[in-house]
Amino acid sequence: SVSTATAWQLWVVRHQTLAAADTNNLNLAKALNIYAEGVFTQSDMLLQGVADTLVSEDDAHGHLQRVQSLIEHQKRMLDQLDGVAVLDAQGNWLLYSKGQVPPGTNSAQRPYFTHHRETRSNEIFISPPLRNPFSGEWGITVSRRLEDREGRFAGVAVIGLGLANFLRAFGTIALGSSGTISLTTNAGKMLVLY
């Protein structure tokens, strides 16, 4: 009968539409994952370059100048970069890519610093969202432990990634009224929700 054929066609079209929506959502999720992984990989590469430069130099002042030069060259390739800092073993800021560090600036209590001080690992650490101590804007940090030539904790190299940069990128995607995009760590920790 005609009504059965019409119902069958409606069911087939509905099923195809839902399958296409699932495919589109999966493709979007994969693209966003590639984007986020690229940001974190670029951050890790820059931090590794900073760490290698610091450990290979004997001249303390000279190595900070070389790190600053490395950062200036690399930051053009990482749009999300808010800043790069190098902290000593006590959490005092030695270098900040955006200019002079106010005297007495210390981050010994920041999650990234305590993690690296207490954990001997060459892995990067991605912080929960926190406020930039200078601008007051929200961001996440990607950081790496620094060690001296004997393997002792020597400080932290840290990159600040502004949440506004991620939100701006996510905001270019048409999600509809009930759509959301989130950026989480592998452990499920929420970093960004749009």
KESERO-372176 format. One line per field, with one value per atom (N, C-alpha, C): x negated, y negated, z; residue in three letters; atom name. Coordinates in nm, 2 decimals, padded with zeros to 4 digits. Each point is the difference from the previous one (the first is absolute). Layout:
# residues N
x (X	...)
y (Y	...)
z (Z	...)
type (ALA	...)
atom (CA	...)
This chain:
# residues 194
x (-00.08	00.08	-00.09	00.06	-00.07	-00.04	00.08	-00.04	-00.12	-00.01	-00.11	-00.13	00.01	-00.12	-00.04	00.09	-00.04	-00.06	00.05	-00.06	-00.14	-00.01	-00.14	-00.10	00.05	-00.09	-00.04	00.10	-00.03	-00.10	00.01	-00.09	-00.14	-00.01	-00.13	-00.07	00.08	-00.06	-00.04	00.08	-00.04	-00.12	-00.01	-00.12	-00.12	00.01	-00.11	-00.05	00.10	-00.03	-00.07	00.04	-00.06	-00.14	-00.02	-00.13	-00.10	00.06	-00.09	-00.03	00.09	-00.03	-00.11	00.01	-00.10	-00.14	00.00	-00.13	-00.05	00.08	-00.05	-00.05	00.07	-00.05	-00.13	-00.01	-00.13	-00.11	00.02	-00.10	-00.04	00.10	-00.03	-00.08	00.04	-00.08	-00.14	-00.02	-00.14	-00.08	00.06	-00.06	-00.04	00.08	-00.03	-00.11	00.01	-00.11	-00.13	-00.01	-00.12	-00.05	00.09	-00.04	-00.06	00.07	-00.05	-00.13	-00.01	-00.12	-00.12	00.03	-00.10	-00.05	00.09	-00.04	-00.09	00.04	-00.07	-00.14	00.00	-00.13	-00.09	00.05	-00.09	-00.05	00.09	-00.04	-00.11	00.01	-00.09	-00.14	00.01	-00.13	-00.07	00.07	-00.06	-00.06	00.07	-00.05	-00.12	00.00	-00.12	-00.12	00.02	-00.11	-00.05	00.09	-00.04	-00.08	00.05	-00.07	-00.14	-00.01	-00.13	-00.09	00.04	-00.08	-00.05	00.08	-00.04	-00.10	00.02	-00.09	-00.14	00.00	-00.12	-00.09	00.04	-00.08	-00.06	-00.12	-00.07	00.02	00.02	00.01	00.15	00.03	00.14	00.07	-00.06	00.06	00.01	-00.10	00.00	00.11	00.03	00.10	00.14	00.02	00.13	00.03	-00.11	00.01	00.03	-00.06	00.02	00.15	00.04	00.14	00.10	-00.03	00.09	00.00	-00.11	-00.01	00.08	-00.01	00.07	00.15	00.05	00.14	00.05	-00.07	00.04	00.02	-00.09	00.00	00.12	00.03	00.10	00.15	00.01	00.14	00.08	-00.06	00.08	00.07	-00.05	00.06	00.11	00.01	00.10	00.09	00.11	00.09	00.06	00.02	00.07	-00.09	-00.13	-00.10	00.03	00.01	00.01	-00.13	-00.09	-00.13	-00.07	-00.13	-00.09	-00.08	-00.02	-00.08	-00.10	-00.10	-00.10	-00.01	00.02	00.00	-00.11	-00.07	-00.10	00.05	-00.08	00.04	00.09	00.00	00.08	00.13	00.02	00.12	-00.01	-00.12	-00.02	-00.01	00.06	00.00	-00.14	-00.06	-00.13	00.02	00.10	00.02	00.15	00.05	00.14	-00.01	00.06	00.00	00.07	00.08	00.07	-00.06	-00.12	-00.07	-00.05	-00.02	-00.06	00.09	-00.06	00.07	00.00	00.12	00.00	-00.08	-00.08	-00.08	00.09	-00.06	00.07	00.11	00.01	00.10	-00.04	00.09	-00.03	00.12	-00.02	00.11	-00.02	-00.07	-00.02	00.12	00.11	00.13	00.09	-00.04	00.08	00.00	00.12	00.00	-00.11	-00.04	-00.10	-00.13	-00.03	-00.13	-00.01	00.10	00.00	00.00	00.06	00.00	-00.14	-00.07	-00.14	-00.10	00.02	-00.09	00.01	00.12	00.03	-00.01	00.00	00.00	-00.12	-00.08	-00.12	00.05	00.03	00.04	-00.03	-00.03	-00.02	00.13	00.11	00.13	00.05	00.07	00.07	00.11	00.04	00.11	00.10	00.12	00.10	00.09	00.00	00.06	00.15	00.07	00.14	00.01	00.11	00.01	-00.04	-00.08	-00.04	-00.02	00.00	-00.02	-00.14	-00.03	-00.13	-00.03	-00.12	-00.03	-00.02	-00.02	-00.02	00.12	00.07	00.11	00.14	00.00	00.12	00.09	-00.04	00.09	-00.02	00.10	00.00	-00.08	-00.07	-00.08	-00.03	-00.07	-00.06	-00.15	-00.07	-00.15	-00.04	-00.10	-00.08	-00.14	-00.05	-00.12	-00.09	-00.13	-00.10	-00.10	-00.03	-00.10	-00.14	-00.07	-00.14	-00.09	-00.11	-00.10	-00.14	-00.08	-00.14	-00.07	-00.13	-00.08	-00.01	00.03	00.00	00.14	00.10	00.13	00.09	-00.05	00.08	00.10	00.11	00.10	-00.06	00.01	-00.06	00.11	00.12	00.11	00.10	00.07	00.10	00.00	00.02	00.03	00.15	00.07	00.14	00.05	00.10	00.07	00.14	00.05	00.14	00.07	00.12	00.09	00.13	00.04	00.12	00.12	00.10	00.12	00.08	-00.02	00.07	-00.04	-00.12	-00.05	00.07	00.02	00.08	00.14	00.06	00.14	00.03	-00.10	00.01	00.00	-00.09	00.00	00.12	00.05	00.12	00.12	00.00	00.11	00.03	-00.09	00.01	00.09	00.03	00.07	00.15	00.09	00.14	00.05	00.04	00.04	00.15	00.07	00.14	00.03	00.13	00.03	-00.04	-00.01	-00.03	-00.14	-00.08	-00.13	-00.11	-00.09	-00.11	-00.13	-00.11	-00.13	-00.08	-00.07	-00.08	-00.14	-00.09	-00.14	-00.04	-00.03	-00.03	-00.13	-00.06	-00.12	00.03	-00.10	00.03	00.06	-00.03	00.06	00.14	00.05	00.14	00.01	-00.11	00.00	00.05	00.10	00.05	-00.09	-00.04	-00.09	00.08	00.08	00.08	00.13	00.11	00.13	00.06	00.04	00.07	00.13)
y (00.12	-00.12	-00.12	-00.11	-00.13	-00.05	00.01	-00.05	00.08	00.12	00.08	-00.04	-00.02	-00.04	-00.14	-00.09	-00.13	00.00	00.08	00.02	00.06	00.10	00.06	-00.11	-00.08	-00.10	-00.10	-00.04	-00.10	00.06	00.13	00.06	00.01	00.03	00.01	-00.13	-00.11	-00.13	-00.05	00.03	-00.04	00.07	00.13	00.08	-00.05	-00.04	-00.05	-00.14	-00.08	-00.13	00.01	00.09	00.02	00.05	00.09	00.06	-00.11	-00.09	-00.11	-00.09	-00.03	-00.09	00.06	00.14	00.06	00.00	00.02	-00.01	-00.14	-00.10	-00.14	-00.04	00.05	-00.02	00.06	00.13	00.07	-00.07	-00.05	-00.07	-00.13	-00.07	-00.13	00.03	00.11	00.03	00.04	00.07	00.04	-00.12	-00.09	-00.13	-00.08	-00.02	-00.07	00.07	00.13	00.07	-00.02	00.00	-00.02	-00.14	-00.10	-00.14	-00.01	00.06	-00.01	00.07	00.12	00.07	-00.07	-00.07	-00.08	-00.11	-00.07	-00.11	00.06	00.11	00.05	00.06	00.06	00.05	-00.12	-00.11	-00.11	-00.06	-00.01	-00.05	00.09	00.13	00.10	-00.02	-00.02	-00.01	-00.13	-00.11	-00.12	00.01	00.07	00.02	00.09	00.10	00.09	-00.08	-00.09	-00.09	-00.09	-00.06	-00.08	00.08	00.12	00.08	00.04	00.04	00.04	-00.11	-00.12	-00.12	-00.03	00.00	-00.03	00.10	00.13	00.10	00.00	-00.04	00.01	-00.12	-00.10	-00.13	-00.01	-00.06	-00.02	-00.15	-00.09	-00.14	-00.03	-00.02	-00.02	-00.11	-00.12	-00.11	00.03	00.06	00.03	00.10	00.10	00.09	-00.06	-00.09	-00.06	-00.09	-00.06	-00.08	00.10	00.11	00.10	00.05	00.03	00.04	-00.10	-00.13	-00.11	00.00	00.02	00.00	00.11	00.12	00.12	-00.02	-00.06	-00.03	-00.10	-00.10	-00.10	00.06	00.09	00.06	00.10	00.07	00.10	-00.05	-00.11	-00.04	-00.04	-00.04	-00.03	00.13	00.12	00.12	00.05	-00.06	00.05	-00.12	-00.01	-00.11	-00.01	00.12	00.00	-00.04	-00.02	-00.03	-00.14	00.00	-00.12	-00.05	00.10	-00.04	00.13	-00.02	00.11	-00.06	00.09	-00.05	00.12	-00.05	00.10	-00.04	00.10	-00.02	00.08	-00.05	00.07	00.10	00.07	00.11	-00.05	-00.13	-00.05	-00.06	00.00	-00.06	-00.14	-00.06	-00.14	00.00	-00.11	-00.01	-00.06	00.07	-00.04	-00.07	00.04	-00.05	00.01	-00.11	00.00	-00.06	00.07	-00.03	-00.13	-00.05	-00.13	-00.12	00.02	-00.12	00.02	-00.11	00.01	00.07	00.07	00.07	-00.09	-00.03	-00.09	00.07	-00.08	00.06	00.08	00.11	00.08	00.09	00.01	00.09	00.14	00.08	00.14	00.08	00.12	00.09	00.14	00.00	00.13	00.07	-00.07	00.07	00.03	-00.03	00.03	00.15	00.06	00.14	00.06	-00.07	00.05	00.01	-00.10	00.00	00.11	00.01	00.10	00.14	00.02	00.13	00.04	-00.10	00.03	00.01	-00.08	00.01	00.14	00.05	00.13	00.12	-00.02	00.12	-00.01	00.10	00.01	00.07	-00.08	00.05	-00.11	00.05	-00.09	-00.03	00.06	-00.02	-00.15	-00.05	-00.13	00.02	-00.11	-00.01	-00.11	00.04	-00.10	-00.03	-00.13	-00.04	-00.01	00.00	-00.04	-00.15	-00.06	-00.14	-00.08	-00.11	-00.09	-00.14	-00.10	-00.14	-00.03	-00.07	-00.06	-00.10	00.01	-00.09	-00.14	-00.03	-00.13	-00.06	00.07	-00.06	00.03	00.10	00.04	00.09	00.02	00.08	00.15	00.08	00.14	00.07	00.11	00.07	00.14	00.08	00.12	00.00	00.07	00.01	00.13	00.00	00.12	-00.02	00.10	-00.03	00.13	-00.03	00.11	-00.02	00.10	00.00	-00.03	-00.09	-00.03	00.07	00.06	00.06	-00.05	00.00	-00.03	00.12	-00.02	00.11	00.13	-00.02	00.12	00.06	-00.05	00.05	-00.05	-00.11	-00.06	-00.10	-00.02	-00.10	-00.13	-00.07	-00.13	-00.11	00.04	-00.10	00.06	-00.09	00.03	-00.09	00.05	-00.08	00.02	-00.11	00.00	-00.09	00.05	-00.07	-00.03	-00.12	-00.04	00.00	00.07	00.00	-00.06	-00.11	-00.07	00.08	00.01	00.06	-00.07	-00.13	-00.09	00.05	00.04	00.04	00.13	00.10	00.12	-00.03	-00.09	-00.03	-00.07	-00.09	-00.06	00.10	00.10	00.10	00.09	00.03	00.08	-00.08	-00.13	-00.08	-00.01	00.04	00.00	00.12	00.09	00.12	-00.02	00.03	-00.01	00.12	-00.02	00.12	00.01	-00.10	00.00	-00.04	00.00	-00.06	00.09	00.13	00.10	00.06	-00.04	00.06	-00.06	00.08	-00.04	00.07	-00.07	00.06	-00.01	00.11	00.00	00.05	-00.05	00.04	00.06	00.13	00.07	00.07	00.03	00.07	00.15	00.09	00.14	00.06	-00.07	00.04	-00.05	-00.08	-00.05	-00.13	-00.07	-00.13	-00.10	-00.08	-00.10	-00.12	-00.04	-00.12	-00.11	00.03	-00.11	00.06	-00.08	00.03	-00.11	00.03	-00.11	00.05)
z (00.00	00.00	00.00	-00.04	-00.01	00.13	00.10	00.14	00.05	-00.02	00.04	-00.07	-00.13	-00.08	00.05	00.02	00.05	00.14	00.09	00.13	-00.01	-00.09	-00.02	-00.06	-00.09	-00.06	00.11	00.08	00.11	00.10	00.03	00.09	-00.06	-00.13	-00.06	-00.01	-00.03	-00.01	00.14	00.10	00.14	00.04	-00.03	00.03	-00.07	-00.13	-00.07	00.05	00.04	00.06	00.13	00.08	00.13	-00.02	-00.09	-00.03	-00.05	-00.09	-00.05	00.11	00.09	00.11	00.09	00.03	00.08	-00.07	-00.13	-00.07	00.00	-00.01	00.00	00.14	00.11	00.13	00.03	-00.05	00.02	-00.07	-00.13	-00.07	00.07	00.05	00.08	00.12	00.07	00.12	-00.03	-00.11	-00.04	-00.04	-00.07	-00.05	00.13	00.09	00.12	00.09	00.00	00.07	-00.07	-00.13	-00.07	00.03	00.00	00.03	00.14	00.10	00.14	00.01	-00.05	00.01	-00.07	-00.11	-00.06	00.09	00.06	00.10	00.11	00.06	00.11	-00.05	-00.12	-00.05	-00.03	-00.06	-00.03	00.13	00.10	00.13	00.06	-00.01	00.05	-00.07	-00.13	-00.07	00.04	00.02	00.04	00.14	00.09	00.14	00.00	-00.09	-00.01	-00.05	-00.10	-00.04	00.11	00.08	00.11	00.10	00.03	00.10	-00.05	-00.13	-00.05	-00.01	-00.03	00.00	00.14	00.10	00.14	00.05	-00.03	00.06	-00.07	-00.13	-00.07	00.01	00.07	00.01	00.14	00.00	00.13	00.04	-00.09	00.02	00.03	00.13	00.05	-00.08	-00.01	-00.07	-00.15	-00.06	-00.14	-00.04	00.09	-00.04	00.01	00.09	00.00	-00.12	-00.05	-00.13	-00.12	00.00	-00.11	00.01	00.12	00.02	-00.05	00.04	-00.05	-00.15	-00.06	-00.15	-00.06	00.06	-00.04	00.01	00.11	00.02	-00.10	-00.03	-00.09	-00.14	-00.04	-00.13	-00.01	00.11	00.00	00.02	00.07	00.04	-00.12	-00.11	-00.12	-00.06	00.04	-00.05	00.10	00.11	00.10	00.04	-00.07	00.02	00.13	00.07	00.13	00.11	-00.03	00.10	00.07	00.13	00.07	00.06	00.03	00.05	00.04	00.02	00.04	00.12	00.10	00.11	00.04	00.06	00.06	00.15	00.09	00.14	00.06	00.10	00.07	00.10	00.07	00.09	00.12	00.02	00.11	-00.05	-00.13	-00.06	-00.04	00.01	-00.04	-00.15	-00.06	-00.14	-00.05	-00.09	-00.05	-00.14	-00.07	-00.14	-00.03	-00.07	-00.04	-00.14	-00.10	-00.14	-00.03	00.09	-00.03	00.07	00.05	00.05	00.14	00.07	00.14	00.09	00.09	00.11	00.12	00.06	00.12	00.11	00.07	00.11	00.10	00.04	00.10	-00.06	-00.13	-00.06	00.03	00.06	00.04	-00.03	-00.05	-00.04	00.07	00.11	00.07	00.04	00.02	00.04	-00.12	-00.12	-00.12	-00.02	-00.05	-00.02	-00.09	-00.10	-00.09	00.07	00.08	00.07	00.11	00.08	00.10	-00.06	-00.11	-00.07	-00.04	-00.07	-00.04	00.11	00.10	00.12	00.07	00.00	00.07	-00.08	-00.14	-00.09	-00.09	00.01	-00.09	-00.13	-00.10	-00.13	-00.10	-00.12	-00.12	-00.08	00.05	-00.07	00.03	-00.10	00.02	00.10	00.06	00.09	-00.05	-00.02	-00.04	00.12	00.04	00.12	-00.02	00.11	00.00	-00.04	-00.04	-00.03	00.13	-00.03	00.11	-00.06	00.09	-00.05	-00.02	-00.11	-00.02	00.11	00.06	00.11	-00.04	-00.13	-00.04	-00.07	-00.08	-00.07	00.06	00.09	00.07	-00.09	-00.12	-00.10	00.03	-00.03	00.02	-00.11	00.04	-00.09	00.06	-00.08	00.04	-00.02	00.07	-00.02	-00.05	-00.08	-00.03	00.05	00.08	00.06	00.00	00.02	00.00	00.12	00.06	00.11	-00.06	00.07	-00.03	00.10	-00.05	00.09	-00.02	00.10	-00.02	-00.06	-00.02	-00.06	00.09	00.13	00.09	00.01	-00.07	00.01	00.11	00.07	00.10	-00.05	00.07	-00.04	-00.01	-00.12	-00.02	-00.03	-00.01	-00.03	-00.10	-00.07	-00.09	-00.12	-00.12	-00.12	-00.02	-00.02	-00.01	-00.11	-00.07	-00.11	00.05	-00.01	00.02	-00.13	00.00	-00.12	00.05	-00.06	00.04	-00.04	00.09	-00.03	-00.10	-00.01	-00.10	-00.14	-00.02	-00.13	-00.04	00.09	-00.03	-00.02	00.08	-00.02	-00.13	-00.04	-00.13	-00.11	00.01	-00.11	00.00	00.12	00.01	-00.04	00.02	-00.04	-00.15	-00.08	-00.15	-00.05	00.10	-00.04	00.03	-00.10	00.02	00.08	00.12	00.08	00.02	-00.03	00.03	00.14	00.04	00.13	00.12	-00.02	00.11	-00.02	-00.09	-00.02	00.09	00.04	00.08	-00.05	00.03	-00.02	00.13	00.03	00.12	-00.03	00.07	-00.01	00.14	00.00	00.13	-00.01	00.11	00.00	-00.02	-00.02	-00.01	00.13	00.11	00.13	00.02	-00.09	00.01	00.06	00.03	00.06	-00.10	00.03	-00.09	-00.01	-00.12	-00.02	-00.06	-00.10	-00.07	-00.03	00.02	-00.04	-00.08	-00.12	-00.09	-00.04)
type (SER	SER	SER	VAL	VAL	VAL	SER	SER	SER	THR	THR	THR	ALA	ALA	ALA	THR	THR	THR	ALA	ALA	ALA	TRP	TRP	TRP	GLN	GLN	GLN	LEU	LEU	LEU	TRP	TRP	TRP	VAL	VAL	VAL	VAL	VAL	VAL	ARG	ARG	ARG	HIS	HIS	HIS	GLN	GLN	GLN	THR	THR	THR	LEU	LEU	LEU	ALA	ALA	ALA	ALA	ALA	ALA	ALA	ALA	ALA	ASP	ASP	ASP	THR	THR	THR	ASN	ASN	ASN	ASN	ASN	ASN	LEU	LEU	LEU	ASN	ASN	ASN	LEU	LEU	LEU	ALA	ALA	ALA	LYS	LYS	LYS	ALA	ALA	ALA	LEU	LEU	LEU	ASN	ASN	ASN	ILE	ILE	ILE	TYR	TYR	TYR	ALA	ALA	ALA	GLU	GLU	GLU	GLY	GLY	GLY	VAL	VAL	VAL	PHE	PHE	PHE	THR	THR	THR	GLN	GLN	GLN	SER	SER	SER	ASP	ASP	ASP	MET	MET	MET	LEU	LEU	LEU	LEU	LEU	LEU	GLN	GLN	GLN	GLY	GLY	GLY	VAL	VAL	VAL	ALA	ALA	ALA	ASP	ASP	ASP	THR	THR	THR	LEU	LEU	LEU	VAL	VAL	VAL	SER	SER	SER	GLU	GLU	GLU	ASP	ASP	ASP	ASP	ASP	ASP	ALA	ALA	ALA	HIS	HIS	HIS	GLY	GLY	GLY	HIS	HIS	HIS	LEU	LEU	LEU	GLN	GLN	GLN	ARG	ARG	ARG	VAL	VAL	VAL	GLN	GLN	GLN	SER	SER	SER	LEU	LEU	LEU	ILE	ILE	ILE	GLU	GLU	GLU	HIS	HIS	HIS	GLN	GLN	GLN	LYS	LYS	LYS	ARG	ARG	ARG	MET	MET	MET	LEU	LEU	LEU	ASP	ASP	ASP	GLN	GLN	GLN	LEU	LEU	LEU	ASP	ASP	ASP	GLY	GLY	GLY	VAL	VAL	VAL	ALA	ALA	ALA	VAL	VAL	VAL	LEU	LEU	LEU	ASP	ASP	ASP	ALA	ALA	ALA	GLN	GLN	GLN	GLY	GLY	GLY	ASN	ASN	ASN	TRP	TRP	TRP	LEU	LEU	LEU	LEU	LEU	LEU	TYR	TYR	TYR	SER	SER	SER	LYS	LYS	LYS	GLY	GLY	GLY	GLN	GLN	GLN	VAL	VAL	VAL	PRO	PRO	PRO	PRO	PRO	PRO	GLY	GLY	GLY	THR	THR	THR	ASN	ASN	ASN	SER	SER	SER	ALA	ALA	ALA	GLN	GLN	GLN	ARG	ARG	ARG	PRO	PRO	PRO	TYR	TYR	TYR	PHE	PHE	PHE	THR	THR	THR	HIS	HIS	HIS	HIS	HIS	HIS	ARG	ARG	ARG	GLU	GLU	GLU	THR	THR	THR	ARG	ARG	ARG	SER	SER	SER	ASN	ASN	ASN	GLU	GLU	GLU	ILE	ILE	ILE	PHE	PHE	PHE	ILE	ILE	ILE	SER	SER	SER	PRO	PRO	PRO	PRO	PRO	PRO	LEU	LEU	LEU	ARG	ARG	ARG	ASN	ASN	ASN	PRO	PRO	PRO	PHE	PHE	PHE	SER	SER	SER	GLY	GLY	GLY	GLU	GLU	GLU	TRP	TRP	TRP	GLY	GLY	GLY	ILE	ILE	ILE	THR	THR	THR	VAL	VAL	VAL	SER	SER	SER	ARG	ARG	ARG	ARG	ARG	ARG	LEU	LEU	LEU	GLU	GLU	GLU	ASP	ASP	ASP	ARG	ARG	ARG	GLU	GLU	GLU	GLY	GLY	GLY	ARG	ARG	ARG	PHE	PHE	PHE	ALA	ALA	ALA	GLY	GLY	GLY	VAL	VAL	VAL	ALA	ALA	ALA	VAL	VAL	VAL	ILE	ILE	ILE	GLY	GLY	GLY	LEU	LEU	LEU	GLY	GLY	GLY	LEU	LEU	LEU	ALA	ALA	ALA	ASN	ASN	ASN	PHE	PHE	PHE	LEU	LEU	LEU	ARG	ARG	ARG	ALA	ALA	ALA	PHE	PHE	PHE	GLY	GLY	GLY	THR	THR	THR	ILE	ILE	ILE	ALA	ALA	ALA	LEU	LEU	LEU	GLY	GLY	GLY	SER	SER	SER	SER	SER	SER	GLY	GLY	GLY	THR	THR	THR	ILE	ILE	ILE	SER	SER	SER	LEU	LEU	LEU	THR	THR	THR	THR	THR	THR	ASN	ASN	ASN	ALA	ALA	ALA	GLY	GLY	GLY	LYS	LYS	LYS	MET	MET	MET	LEU	LEU	LEU	VAL	VAL	VAL	LEU	LEU	LEU	TYR	TYR	TYR)
atom (N	CA	C	N	CA	C	N	CA	C	N	CA	C	N	CA	C	N	CA	C	N	CA	C	N	CA	C	N	CA	C	N	CA	C	N	CA	C	N	CA	C	N	CA	C	N	CA	C	N	CA	C	N	CA	C	N	CA	C	N	CA	C	N	CA	C	N	CA	C	N	CA	C	N	CA	C	N	CA	C	N	CA	C	N	CA	C	N	CA	C	N	CA	C	N	CA	C	N	CA	C	N	CA	C	N	CA	C	N	CA	C	N	CA	C	N	CA	C	N	CA	C	N	CA	C	N	CA	C	N	CA	C	N	CA	C	N	CA	C	N	CA	C	N	CA	C	N	CA	C	N	CA	C	N	CA	C	N	CA	C	N	CA	C	N	CA	C	N	CA	C	N	CA	C	N	CA	C	N	CA	C	N	CA	C	N	CA	C	N	CA	C	N	CA	C	N	CA	C	N	CA	C	N	CA	C	N	CA	C	N	CA	C	N	CA	C	N	CA	C	N	CA	C	N	CA	C	N	CA	C	N	CA	C	N	CA	C	N	CA	C	N	CA	C	N	CA	C	N	CA	C	N	CA	C	N	CA	C	N	CA	C	N	CA	C	N	CA	C	N	CA	C	N	CA	C	N	CA	C	N	CA	C	N	CA	C	N	CA	C	N	CA	C	N	CA	C	N	CA	C	N	CA	C	N	CA	C	N	CA	C	N	CA	C	N	CA	C	N	CA	C	N	CA	C	N	CA	C	N	CA	C	N	CA	C	N	CA	C	N	CA	C	N	CA	C	N	CA	C	N	CA	C	N	CA	C	N	CA	C	N	CA	C	N	CA	C	N	CA	C	N	CA	C	N	CA	C	N	CA	C	N	CA	C	N	CA	C	N	CA	C	N	CA	C	N	CA	C	N	CA	C	N	CA	C	N	CA	C	N	CA	C	N	CA	C	N	CA	C	N	CA	C	N	CA	C	N	CA	C	N	CA	C	N	CA	C	N	CA	C	N	CA	C	N	CA	C	N	CA	C	N	CA	C	N	CA	C	N	CA	C	N	CA	C	N	CA	C	N	CA	C	N	CA	C	N	CA	C	N	CA	C	N	CA	C	N	CA	C	N	CA	C	N	CA	C	N	CA	C	N	CA	C	N	CA	C	N	CA	C	N	CA	C	N	CA	C	N	CA	C	N	CA	C	N	CA	C	N	CA	C	N	CA	C	N	CA	C	N	CA	C	N	CA	C	N	CA	C	N	CA	C	N	CA	C	N	CA	C	N	CA	C	N	CA	C	N	CA	C	N	CA	C	N	CA	C	N	CA	C	N	CA	C	N	CA	C	N	CA	C	N	CA	C	N	CA	C	N	CA	C	N	CA	C	N	CA	C	N	CA	C	N	CA	C	N	CA	C	N	CA	C	N	CA	C	N	CA	C	N	CA	C	N	CA	C	N	CA	C	N	CA	C	N	CA	C	N	CA	C	N	CA	C	N	CA	C	N	CA	C	N	CA	C	N	CA	C	N	CA	C	N	CA	C	N	CA	C)
